[in-house]
Amino acid sequence: MTTVSPTSTVTARPPLPLGVRIARLWGGVLTALTVLLALAWVFPMYWAVVTSVKPENDTVAMPPTIWPQTFDFSSYTYIFQNSPLVRWYLNSVLTSVAITVLVLLLSMLCAYALSQIDFRGRTWLFWLILIGFMIPFQASLIPLFIFINQLGLVNNYLGLILPQLAAPIAVVIYKQFFDQIPTELGDAARMDGASEARVLFSIFLPLNWSITVSLAIVTFIAAWNNFLWPFIVMNDTAKLTIPVGITQVQSAYGVAYAKTMATAVSAAFPTVIAYLIFQRRVTEGVMAAAGLK
């Protein structure tokens, strides 16, 4: 008895259209470029962390080693014991929190007035704020320092905080969101006897709470990482913020790469943790600042 096996017919796939193949090719090229850019961005941070846990002699060894032969955490112990790093942390926390709270409060009040209160010259005031947004901070650095010096606020926390309270971009973002709220809500509250402050904090702010949180995180990170103005206005070592304090560690101990990188990693640690926890909020704040939301 013979068994006849059925013959299976294999249907050949038709070739993909040329447009699809080109799109896939470009997709692969863009993916490869994205991976390369990600590696180029991550490698300096990796190198800083690896250098901070190397013995000091290994940091200048040739050829350099990608992975430490021995892990040495003495640089972290050294910088905490021989530099006011904890004081610099406290300075950065206090000033960054103060700047964040005041920037949000002032920007919110200004944006609410521009959006909901009809007064003479409102449009001109808004254009002046936009012009201030276009002027880079470095252009006003010298006259600002002269003004702060005349007020006697050099080497003073107040002189460090006040110039950073001008945030035109926060005013523009808040105004954009306040303009989208129906005016009937505010009018109904005013008819019930609510003041403008009550309308702002009881109606408008809850409706824009997500953008407030996003702006708070972005503002805090920017204030924490700010280097130029604290470097210029503060000259007392005990009053420095953590980004400026890194330069003092480097100048005090010479070319000590492990200690310098340990200070840099310690300085960046809070912002990295904040970004990992509030990554979605940070992205929302950046998108809102870019006008994409």
C-alpha positions in Angstrom: 0.0 0.0 0.0 1.5 3.3 -1.0 0.9 6.5 0.8 0.5 9.6 -1.3 1.6 12.7 0.6 -0.3 15.8 -0.4 1.8 18.3 -2.0 1.9 21.6 -0.2 1.9 24.7 -2.3 4.0 27.5 -1.0 2.8 30.9 -2.0 5.6 33.4 -2.5 5.2 36.8 -0.8 4.9 39.6 -3.2 7.8 42.1 -3.0 7.3 45.0 -0.7 6.6 48.3 -2.5 9.6 50.6 -3.0 8.2 53.2 -0.6 7.8 50.8 2.2 11.3 49.5 1.8 12.8 53.0 1.8 10.7 53.8 4.9 12.0 50.8 6.7 15.6 51.6 5.6 15.3 55.1 6.9 13.7 53.8 10.1 16.7 51.5 10.7 19.2 54.3 10.0 17.4 56.7 12.4 17.2 54.0 15.1 21.0 53.4 14.8 21.7 57.1 15.0 19.4 57.4 18.0 21.3 54.6 19.8 24.7 56.2 18.9 23.5 59.6 20.3 22.2 57.9 23.4 25.5 56.2 24.0 27.3 59.5 23.4 25.1 61.2 25.9 25.3 58.4 28.6 29.0 57.8 28.3 30.2 61.0 30.1 27.9 60.3 33.0 29.1 56.7 33.1 32.7 57.8 33.0 32.1 60.3 35.9 30.6 57.6 38.1 33.4 55.1 37.2 36.1 57.6 37.8 34.7 58.6 41.2 35.0 55.0 42.5 38.6 54.5 41.2 41.7 54.9 43.3 43.3 58.2 42.5 46.3 56.6 40.8 44.1 54.6 38.4 42.4 57.8 37.1 45.5 58.8 35.3 46.7 55.4 34.3 47.4 54.8 30.6 45.7 53.2 28.8 42.5 54.1 30.7 40.3 51.3 32.0 36.6 51.3 31.1 35.8 49.2 34.3 37.5 49.8 37.6 40.0 47.1 38.6 39.2 47.9 42.2 36.4 49.9 43.7 37.5 52.6 46.1 34.8 54.8 47.7 37.3 56.8 49.8 36.8 59.9 47.5 33.2 60.2 48.7 34.3 59.9 52.3 37.0 62.4 51.7 34.9 65.1 50.2 32.2 64.8 52.9 34.8 65.0 55.7 37.0 67.7 54.2 34.6 70.1 52.4 31.4 71.8 53.4 29.4 69.7 51.0 26.5 69.2 53.3 26.3 73.0 53.8 26.3 73.5 50.0 23.5 71.0 49.7 21.4 72.9 52.2 22.2 76.2 50.4 21.0 74.7 47.1 17.9 73.2 48.6 16.8 76.3 50.4 17.5 78.7 47.5 16.0 76.3 44.9 12.8 75.8 46.9 12.5 79.6 47.5 13.0 80.4 43.9 10.5 77.7 42.8 7.7 78.8 45.1 8.2 82.5 44.4 8.5 82.1 40.6 5.2 80.0 40.5 3.4 82.5 42.7 4.5 85.6 40.9 4.0 84.1 37.5 0.6 82.8 38.4 -0.6 86.2 39.7 0.8 88.1 36.7 -0.6 85.6 34.2 -4.1 85.8 35.8 -4.1 89.6 35.7 -3.1 89.5 32.0 -5.7 86.8 31.1 -8.7 87.6 33.2 -8.6 91.3 34.3 -9.3 94.0 31.8 -7.1 97.0 32.5 -5.5 99.6 30.3 -2.1 98.7 28.8 -2.6 95.0 29.3 -1.5 94.1 25.7 1.6 96.3 25.9 2.6 94.7 29.3 2.3 91.3 27.8 4.5 92.3 24.8 7.1 93.7 27.3 7.1 90.3 29.0 7.7 88.6 25.7 10.5 91.0 24.9 12.1 90.1 28.3 11.8 86.4 27.4 13.8 87.1 24.2 16.7 88.9 26.0 19.3 86.4 27.2 20.3 86.5 30.8 24.0 87.0 29.9 23.2 90.3 28.1 21.9 91.8 31.4 24.5 90.2 33.6 26.8 93.2 34.1 24.1 95.8 34.8 22.3 93.3 37.1 25.4 92.7 39.1 26.1 96.5 39.4 22.5 97.0 40.6 22.7 94.1 43.1 26.0 95.5 44.4 24.5 99.0 44.9 21.8 97.4 47.0 24.4 95.7 49.1 23.2 92.2 48.3 26.4 90.7 46.9 27.3 87.6 48.9 23.7 87.5 50.2 21.1 84.9 49.7 18.6 87.6 48.8 20.8 88.8 46.0 21.1 85.2 44.8 17.3 84.6 44.7 15.8 87.9 43.5 17.3 88.0 40.0 16.1 84.5 39.3 12.5 85.3 40.0 11.9 86.9 36.6 10.5 84.0 34.6 8.7 85.3 31.5 8.2 81.8 30.1 6.2 80.8 33.2 4.0 83.8 32.8 3.3 83.0 29.1 2.5 79.3 29.9 0.1 80.2 32.7 -1.6 82.8 30.5 -2.0 80.3 27.7 -3.8 77.9 30.1 -5.8 80.6 31.8 -7.1 81.8 28.5 -8.6 78.4 27.8 -10.8 78.4 30.9 -14.3 79.6 30.2 -14.9 83.1 31.6 -18.3 82.0 32.9 -16.7 80.2 35.7 -15.0 83.3 37.0 -18.0 85.5 36.5 -20.2 83.1 38.4 -17.8 83.0 41.3 -17.6 86.8 41.3 -21.4 87.1 41.4 -21.3 85.0 44.5 -19.0 87.5 46.2 -15.6 85.7 45.5 -12.6 87.9 45.3 -10.0 87.7 42.4 -7.7 85.8 44.7 -10.4 83.3 45.6 -11.2 82.9 41.9 -7.6 82.2 41.1 -6.7 79.8 43.9 -10.1 78.0 44.1 -11.0 77.7 40.4 -8.2 78.5 38.0 -5.4 76.9 39.9 -7.1 73.4 40.5 -7.9 73.3 36.8 -4.2 73.9 35.9 -2.7 71.9 38.7 -0.8 69.5 36.4 1.0 72.3 34.6 1.8 73.9 38.0 3.5 70.7 39.2 5.4 70.4 35.9 6.6 74.0 36.0 7.6 73.5 39.7 9.8 70.5 38.8 11.4 72.2 35.8 12.0 75.4 37.8 13.5 73.6 40.7 15.9 71.6 38.5 16.9 74.8 36.7 17.5 76.7 39.9 19.5 73.7 41.3 21.8 73.5 38.3 22.3 77.2 37.9 26.0 78.0 37.9 26.7 81.4 36.4 24.8 83.8 38.7 25.6 82.1 42.0 29.3 81.9 40.8 29.3 85.7 40.3 27.3 87.0 43.2 28.5 84.6 46.0 32.1 84.7 47.2 31.8 83.2 50.7 32.7 79.4 50.6 30.1 78.6 53.2 27.3 80.3 51.2 28.0 78.6 47.9 25.5 76.3 46.1 26.5 72.8 45.1 27.3 73.6 41.4 29.7 76.3 42.4 31.1 74.3 45.3 32.4 71.7 42.8 34.9 74.3 41.4 36.1 75.0 44.9 36.8 71.3 45.6 38.8 71.2 42.4 40.9 74.3 43.2 41.4 73.2 46.8 42.7 69.7 46.1 44.4 70.3 42.7 43.9 67.8 39.9 42.2 65.1 41.9 40.0 63.5 39.3 38.4 60.9 41.6 37.4 63.5 44.2 36.2 66.0 41.6 34.0 63.4 40.0 32.7 62.2 43.4 31.7 65.8 44.1 30.0 66.1 40.7 28.1 62.8 41.1 27.0 63.8 44.6 25.8 67.2 43.2 23.9 65.6 40.3 22.3 62.8 42.5 19.2 64.7 43.7 18.3 66.0 40.3 18.7 62.5 38.7 16.4 61.0 41.4 13.9 63.8 40.9 13.9 63.3 37.2 13.5 59.5 37.5 10.5 60.0 39.9 8.8 62.8 38.0 9.9 62.0 34.5 6.4 62.4 33.0 5.9 65.8 34.8 9.3 67.0 33.6 8.4 66.1 30.0 5.0 67.9 30.3 6.8 71.0 31.6 9.3 71.0 28.8 6.6 70.4 26.2 4.5 73.3 27.7 7.6 75.6 27.6 8.1 74.7 24.0 4.5 75.5 23.1 3.8 71.9 22.0 1.0 71.2 24.6 
